[in-house]
Each structure stands twice: as C-alpha cells, then as structure tokens.
C-alpha cells in the first residue's frame, strides 16, 4: 500500500484516516465539474475567430473531445493501477522521483489550482452582483464565497461532493436550456454545413495552422477531468467507480460542448459567432429576450461556483499527500477525527486563493503556468509506460486498460507537449516566469527533504 492510500478499515486508537464516501454518481459529477466552468458560455467565439466556417469550428471542438477522451483513458488506467490520494503527485513520485511529484504539488498550490480558483472566484462575484443587485464590494463576495465553500468541504467529503454534484446538475439543466433554445426557438437559423470554406482552407498548411490555433482554447475548455484522481482514495471501489466516472464524465461533457457549439453556429452563423464575445448571451437574447440573457448570467454564476467548489474538494488532497510523505508542513497531513477530511490542507488552499484574488494578480499567474500545466499532463501520462514495464512479468490482472496503447497514449502525450511548444513560441516571457516558479521549488524540496531525513534519523 502506498503511503497516501487509505487503509481498508480503521484501527481503534489509530489516527483518523480519509474515508471512502463517494460513489459513482458523485464521482461522475466530480469529473464533469472539474471541466465545465464559465468557458463554454464564452469560448466558442474565440474558436470562431481562428477558423471561419461552421464545419471547421465544429471539427475543432470534436477534435478537442477526442483528445480529452484519450486523456481520460490514460488517467483511468493510472487510477486503476494506483488508486492513491494525490493523483498525479503520487504517479510522478512513485514512477520517477519524489522531487518530480513535489514540483507538481508546488506549482499546483502556488499558482495552478489557486490562481485558477482566484480567477473563477472573481468571475462568480461579478455575476453574482449582477444577478442580486447587492451593493457590496466584489472583494467581500469573493472572501465570503471562499469561506462558505471551505466550511462546507471541512464538514466532510460527502457533504462537499453532494454540494458540488447539485451545482453540476444545475449547470447541466442551464446548458440543456441553452441547447433547447438554440434548436427550437431560433426563427432563422444559419446552415451548419456552409458550402463556402475560408481562405486558409485553400492550402493544407493554412488549414493546419488555423486548426492548431483554434485547438488551444478548446483543449483548455476540455481540461480539468484529471483533478478527480486527486481524491481517488475517498471514492468507494475507486478501481471500478473512478475509471467509469472518467469515461462517463468526459463523454457527457463532449456531448454538451458539441451541442452548445452547434446551436451557437446555428443561431449566430460563423461570422456572427466570431463577432460577439458573449455568444451564449447573444443566442438566448435572440431566443427569449432579456429573460434568456438573465438565464445565461445565472448559468455562468452557477458554473463558476461549481467549478470553485470542485477545486476546493480535490486540490487539497495533493498537499495532504505531500505532507504525509514528510515533504510539507506536518499539520497539513492531519485528518479531522469527526469529518475525516484534511481540513488544514483545505483551509491552506482557500487562504492562498483569497490572497491571490485580492491582490488582483490572478490573470498574470494564469499566463505563467499554461506551459507548466501541460508539461505535467504529458509527464503524468508517461507514468503509464513505467507502470506497465514494472508489471510486465506479473500475471495480467483484471482492470481498465487504455485502448490501442501505446499509440493512443503517445498521441495524448505528443498533443500535450505540442501545446507547451506553442505556448513557448507565442509567450516566451510568460513561459520563462513559469519555469522560474517551478525551479523555485528545487531549494524548497531540498529543505523539506533534509528535515525529513533528520526526523528519520
């Protein structure tokens, strides 16, 4: 059993452990909640600005869905082989070196999870104030929201997951309403298969360049399913339920995303979609007037709140696993006796998120870590080769296996690292800052590792 894996039964008098409380439904909602934020209500226009025909727009989103499913395949097998707390941290630690796992957790805490959560918290606050008309500061709403979600998740993984599942179901209902309106309430729809293709499609290189540019926002919109692996040891029968949740959750999001883009193109046309920065609002305004536009504002508020809730539920399990390994503050590895959650880790992430949100630096932070995020995506996927090689001489055990491995796994790794190369080329300064943040983790790891050795001696 790995250090961060939960024991099957509690021993009287032993320290409290994380508890397996999440089933298949909550796990599936967790996967979907990690993907669906506010992006699907806004990002379609970014893709339409880079490829200029309905067929190419939909092709870009379909290709993004294929990549997401390839990633889900890889992470499903990783979850089957290593159903440990911490997900990617545990894979990188056990397959390569504790330093590699630590650097992942370091970047996750310092900027990736907290910077993303800060941006989402601010977005929620803005839409909440629009809906409620409350005369309070945006900062007050941010802090209050983080505080409430932190308390909910400190009261137990089951309660936190139920709240997150409820918010995800509400997201699905709002998106379904958007899809219904786009199919049945638009009087003069545009054709989905327009006979005229854009100029860049006249040459293979032009077409590849345009699609490559369009794929970047699509891949970001489809990201987030991997965070469900962080909480694997709190899922009942994770080898069965988490692998199924990854398949069902990613497939469900693919259906929702493709349907949203179909109705956006149908209602606005490729040119109209590229011309508006609020495509979902524009569609609902056409279909239902002001009441439709308000529904989209409500949908964005719910989506951002659900996304924030999912991050507070999953992210702290990585820092908990690091602390259990002696590579972080000992208190972060404490599990509350009554609720069986790492409350200190949860509070730590929320406090740092609030600091970033109140400082207003979250937009710059997100630019710094784009390449780092996808480096670890691809690197975690390579762990599958290590694990398969280790098990090569053992009898084949029943469980999930990636279809058409190694080709599908290699394809996912290559795509992740192509995104990294594209980011380095497009934003070299931001990438260097991201690398600098990563390298700062080296002396920090050395300090923690030295302290760990002294405690062991």
C-alpha positions in Angstrom: 0.0 0.0 0.0 1.4 3.5 -0.9 1.9 6.0 1.8 -1.1 8.1 0.7 -3.5 5.2 0.2 -6.3 4.7 2.7 -6.3 1.7 4.9 -9.4 -0.6 4.4 -10.5 -0.4 8.0 -10.0 1.9 10.9 -7.9 0.6 13.8 -9.1 1.5 17.3 -7.0 4.3 18.8 -5.2 4.9 15.4 -5.1 8.4 13.9 -8.2 9.2 11.8 -7.9 8.4 8.1 -9.6 9.7 4.9 -12.9 7.9 4.4 -14.3 6.3 1.2 -17.6 8.1 0.9 -18.1 8.9 -2.8 -20.0 6.7 -5.2 -20.2 6.5 -9.0 -22.7 9.4 -9.4 -20.7 11.8 -7.2 -17.5 10.8 -8.9 -19.0 11.4 -12.4 -20.3 14.8 -11.3 -16.8 15.5 -9.9 -15.2 14.7 -13.3 -17.7 16.9 -15.1 -17.5 19.7 -12.5 -13.7 19.8 -13.0 -14.2 20.5 -16.7 -17.3 22.7 -17.0 -16.8 26.3 -15.9 -17.7 29.5 -17.5 -15.7 28.8 -20.6 -18.3 27.0 -22.6 -20.6 30.1 -22.4 -17.8 32.3 -23.8 -15.0 30.3 -25.6 -17.0 29.4 -28.8 -16.3 32.9 -30.1 -12.5 32.6 -29.7 -12.5 29.4 -31.8 -14.7 31.1 -34.4 -12.2 33.9 -34.7 -9.5 31.4 -35.7 -11.4 29.1 -38.1 -14.1 30.8 -40.1 -16.6 28.1 -41.2 -19.2 26.1 -39.3 -17.6 22.8 -40.3 -14.1 23.8 -39.1 -15.5 25.3 -35.8 -17.3 22.0 -35.0 -14.3 20.0 -36.2 -12.0 21.8 -33.7 -14.4 21.1 -30.8 -14.8 17.4 -31.9 -11.0 17.0 -32.0 -10.8 18.5 -28.6 -13.3 16.0 -27.3 -11.2 13.2 -28.8 -8.1 14.5 -27.0 -10.0 14.7 -23.7 -11.2 11.1 -24.1 -7.6 10.0 -24.8 -6.5 11.7 -21.6 -9.4 10.1 -19.7 -8.3 6.7 -21.0 -4.8 7.2 -19.7 -5.9 8.6 -16.3 -8.5 5.8 -15.9 -5.8 3.2 -16.2 -3.5 5.2 -13.8 -6.4 5.3 -11.3 -6.9 1.6 -11.7 -3.2 0.8 -11.1 -2.7 3.4 -8.4 -5.9 4.5 -6.6 -3.9 6.7 -4.2 -4.6 10.2 -2.7 -2.9 12.9 -4.8 -3.4 11.6 -8.3 -0.6 13.0 -10.5 1.6 13.7 -7.4 1.5 10.0 -6.5 2.1 8.8 -10.1 5.2 11.1 -10.5 6.6 10.4 -7.1 6.4 6.6 -7.4 7.3 6.3 -11.1 10.2 8.8 -11.2 11.3 10.5 -8.0 9.7 12.3 -5.0 11.2 15.6 -6.3 9.2 15.3 -9.5 6.0 14.8 -7.5 6.9 17.6 -5.2 7.4 20.1 -8.1 4.0 19.2 -9.4 2.4 19.9 -6.0 4.5 23.0 -5.5 3.2 24.6 -8.8 -0.3 23.3 -8.1 -0.5 25.1 -4.8 1.5 28.2 -5.6 -0.2 29.1 -8.9 -2.2 26.5 -10.9 -5.0 25.5 -8.6 -5.1 28.7 -6.5 -4.5 31.1 -9.4 -7.3 29.4 -11.4 -9.6 29.4 -8.4 -8.9 33.1 -7.8 -9.9 34.0 -11.3 -13.1 31.8 -11.0 -14.0 33.4 -7.6 -13.7 36.9 -9.0 -15.8 35.9 -12.1 -18.5 34.4 -9.8 -18.5 37.6 -7.6 -19.1 39.8 -10.7 -22.0 37.7 -12.0 -23.5 37.3 -8.5 -23.6 41.1 -8.1 -25.3 41.4 -11.5 -27.9 38.9 -10.5 -28.5 40.0 -7.0 -28.0 43.8 -7.4 -26.4 43.8 -3.9 -24.5 46.9 -3.0 -21.4 45.2 -1.6 -17.8 45.1 -2.6 -16.7 42.4 -5.1 -13.9 41.5 -2.7 -16.4 40.8 0.1 -18.3 38.4 -2.2 -15.0 36.6 -3.1 -13.9 36.1 0.5 -17.4 35.1 1.7 -17.8 32.6 -1.2 -14.4 31.0 -0.4 -15.2 30.9 3.3 -18.6 29.2 2.8 -17.2 26.6 0.4 -14.2 26.0 2.7 -16.5 25.4 5.7 -18.7 23.0 3.6 -15.8 20.9 2.5 -14.3 20.9 6.0 -17.6 19.3 7.2 -16.9 16.2 5.1 -16.1 14.9 1.7 -19.6 13.5 1.3 -21.2 16.9 2.0 -18.7 18.7 -0.2 -19.3 16.3 -3.1 -23.1 16.5 -2.7 -23.0 20.3 -3.0 -20.7 20.0 -6.0 -23.0 17.4 -7.6 -26.0 19.6 -7.0 -24.2 22.5 -8.7 -23.2 20.3 -11.6 -26.7 19.1 -12.1 -27.8 22.8 -12.2 -25.1 23.5 -14.8 -26.4 20.6 -17.0 -30.0 22.0 -16.7 -28.9 25.5 -17.7 -26.8 24.2 -20.6 -29.7 22.0 -21.7 -32.0 25.0 -21.7 -29.4 26.9 -23.9 -29.3 23.9 -26.3 -33.1 23.6 -26.4 -33.5 27.3 -27.2 -30.8 27.1 -30.0 -32.6 24.2 -31.7 -36.3 25.2 -31.3 -36.6 28.9 -30.6 -34.4 30.5 -33.3 -36.6 31.7 -36.2 -34.0 32.0 -38.9 -31.1 29.6 -38.3 -27.9 29.6 -40.3 -26.9 26.4 -42.2 -24.5 24.2 -40.3 -22.6 23.0 -43.4 -21.9 26.2 -45.3 -20.6 25.5 -48.8 -18.0 28.3 -48.7 -14.8 27.4 -46.8 -12.5 30.2 -45.5 -9.4 31.2 -47.4 -7.0 29.4 -45.0 -8.6 26.0 -46.0 -7.3 26.5 -49.6 -3.8 25.3 -48.5 -3.0 22.4 -46.2 -0.5 24.5 -44.2 -3.0 27.3 -43.8 -5.7 24.9 -42.6 -3.3 23.1 -40.2 -2.2 26.5 -38.7 -5.8 27.7 -38.3 -6.9 24.5 -36.6 -3.9 24.4 -34.4 -4.6 27.9 -33.2 -8.3 27.0 -32.6 -7.4 23.9 -30.6 -5.6 25.8 -27.8 -8.8 27.3 -26.3 -10.6 24.1 -27.0 -8.1 22.0 -25.1 -8.2 24.4 -22.1 -12.0 24.2 -22.2 -11.9 20.4 -22.0 -9.2 20.3 -19.2 -9.9 19.6 -15.6 -11.0 15.9 -15.5 -7.6 14.9 -14.1 -8.4 16.6 -10.7 -10.8 13.8 -9.8 -7.8 11.5 -9.5 -6.6 13.6 -6.6 -9.4 12.2 -4.4 -9.2 8.6 -5.5 -8.8 7.2 -2.0 -12.1 8.7 -0.9 -14.1 7.0 -3.7 -15.7 3.7 -2.9 -14.1 0.9 -5.1 -12.0 3.5 -7.0 -10.6 1.0 -9.5 -14.2 0.5 -10.7 -16.0 3.7 -9.9 -13.3 6.3 -10.8 -12.5 4.7 -14.1 -16.2 4.6 -15.0 -16.7 8.1 -13.8 -13.8 9.4 -16.0 -15.4 7.7 -19.1 -18.9 8.8 -18.4 -18.0 12.3 -17.2 -15.8 13.2 -20.2 -18.2 11.7 -22.6 -21.0 13.7 -21.1 -19.1 16.9 -21.4 -18.2 16.2 -25.0 -21.9 15.8 -25.8 -22.7 19.1 -24.0 -19.9 21.1 -25.6 -20.6 19.9 -29.1 -24.3 20.6 -28.8 -23.6 24.1 -27.4 -21.4 24.9 -30.4 -23.9 23.5 -32.9 -26.6 25.8 -31.6 -24.2 28.8 -31.4 -23.3 28.3 -35.1 -26.9 27.7 -36.0 -28.2 30.8 -34.3 -25.4 33.3 -35.0 -23.5 31.9 -38.0 -19.8 31.6 -38.1 -19.2 35.3 -38.7 -21.7 36.3 -36.0 -20.2 34.0 -33.5 -16.7 35.4 -34.2 -18.1 39.0 -33.8 -19.5 38.6 -30.3 -17.7 38.0 -27.0 -20.8 36.7 -25.3 -22.2 34.1 -27.7 -24.4 32.3 -25.2 -26.0 35.6 -24.1 -26.5 36.7 -27.7 -28.2 33.3 -28.5 -30.5 33.5 -25.6 -31.3 37.1 -26.2 -32.4 36.2 -29.7 -34.5 33.2 -28.5 -36.1 34.5 -25.3 -35.2 38.2 -24.9 -34.0 39.6 -21.6 -35.2 36.7 -19.6 -33.0 34.4 -21.7 -30.0 36.7 -21.2 -30.6 36.5 -17.4 -30.7 32.8 -17.6 -27.1 32.8 -19.1 -25.9 35.1 -16.3 -27.4 32.7 -13.8 -25.7 29.7 -15.6 -22.3 31.4 -15.5 -22.7 32.1 -11.8 -23.6 28.5 -11.1 -20.9 27.2 -13.3 -18.2 29.2 -11.7 -19.4 28.4 -8.2 -19.5 24.7 -9.0 -16.0 24.8 -10.6 -14.7 26.6 -7.5 -16.4 24.0 -5.2 -14.8 21.1 -7.1 -11.3 22.6 -6.8 -11.7 23.1 -3.1 -12.8 19.5 -2.7 -10.0 18.0 -4.9 -6.8 20.1 -4.8 -6.0 19.9 -1.0 -5.6 16.1 -1.3 -2.3 16.7 -3.2 -0.8 18.9 -0.4 -2.1 16.3 2.2 -0.3 13.6 0.3 2.9 15.7 0.2 2.7 16.3 4.0 2.1 12.6 4.6 5.4 11.9 2.8 7.2 14.4 5.0 7.6 17.0 2.2 5.3 19.7 3.6 4.1 21.0 7.0 3.1 18.2 9.2 -0.2 19.8 10.2 -1.3 19.7 6.5 -1.4 15.8 6.8 -3.9 15.9 9.8 -7.3 14.4 9.2 -10.2 15.7 11.3 -11.4 12.9 13.5 -15.1 13.6 13.1 -15.3 14.6 9.4 -12.3 12.5 8.0 -11.1 15.3 5.8 -7.7 17.2 5.6 -9.1 20.4 7.0 -5.8 22.2 7.3 -5.0 21.5 3.7 -8.4 22.8 2.6 -8.0 26.0 4.6 -4.5 26.5 3.3 -5.6 26.4 -0.3 -8.6 28.7 0.2 -6.5 31.2 2.1 -3.8 31.4 -0.6 -6.6 31.6 -3.2 -8.1 34.6 -1.4 -4.7 36.3 -1.2 -4.2 35.9 -5.0 -7.8 37.1 -5.7 -7.5 40.2 -3.5 -4.1 41.0 -4.9 -5.5 41.1 -8.5 -2.6 39.1 -9.8 -4.5 36.0 -10.9 -4.6 37.0 -14.6 -0.8 37.2 -14.8 -0.4 34.0 -12.8 -2.6 32.1 -15.3 -0.4 33.3 -18.1 2.7 32.0 -16.3 1.6 28.4 -15.7 0.0 27.4 -19.0 3.0 25.6 -20.2 3.8 24.0 -16.8 0.3 22.6 -16.6 0.6 20.7 -19.9 4.1 19.6 -19.1 2.8 17.7 -16.1 -0.2 16.4 -18.1 2.1 14.8 -20.6 4.7 13.7 -18.0 2.0 12.0 -15.8 0.8 10.1 -18.9 4.3 8.7 -19.4 4.0 7.1 -16.0 1.7 4.5 -17.7 4.7 3.2 -19.6 6.7 2.9 -16.4 3.9 1.1 -14.5 3.3 -1.3 -17.4 7.0 -2.1 -17.6 7.2 -2.8 -13.9 4.2 -5.2 -14.1 5.5 -6.9 -17.3 6.5 -10.1 -15.6 3.4 -10.4 -13.4 0.1 -12.2 -14.3 -2.3 -9.9 -16.0 -4.8 -8.5 -13.6 -8.4 -7.6 -14.5 -9.0 -3.9 -14.7 -9.2 -0.9 -17.1 -6.6 -0.8 -19.9 -6.1 2.1 -22.4 -7.5 1.0 -25.8 -4.8 0.8 -28.5 -2.0 1.6 -26.1 0.8 2.7 -26.7 -0.4 4.6 -29.8 -3.3 6.4 -28.1 -1.2 7.2 -25.0 1.7 8.5 -27.2 -0.8 10.7 -29.2 -2.1 12.3 -25.9 1.5 12.9 -24.7 2.5 14.5 -28.1 -0.5 16.8 -28.1 0.2 18.0 -24.6 3.8 18.8 -25.4 2.8 20.5 -28.7 0.6 22.8 -26.6 3.7 23.5 -24.5 5.9 24.3 -27.5 3.1 26.5 -28.9 3.0 28.4 -25.6 6.7 28.8 -25.5 6.7 30.2 -29.1 3.8 32.5 -28.5 4.5 33.7 -25.0 8.3 33.2 -24.3 8.4 35.7 -21.4 5.4 34.1 -19.6 6.9 30.7 -20.1 10.2 31.7 -18.5 8.4 33.1 -15.5 6.5 29.8 -15.2 9.8 27.9 -15.4 11.2 30.2 -12.7 8.3 29.4 -10.4 8.9 25.7 -11.0 12.7 26.0 -10.3 12.0 27.8 -7.0 10.6 24.5 -5.8 14.1 22.9 -6.0 15.6 24.6 -2.9 12.3 24.2 -1.1 12.3 20.5 -1.8 15.9 20.3 -0.6 14.9 21.9 2.7 11.9 19.6 3.3 13.8 16.5 2.3 16.7 17.4 4.7 14.2 17.9 7.5 12.6 14.6 6.7 15.9 12.8 6.8 16.8 14.3 10.2 13.4 13.2 11.6 14.0 9.7 10.3 17.5 9.5 11.8 
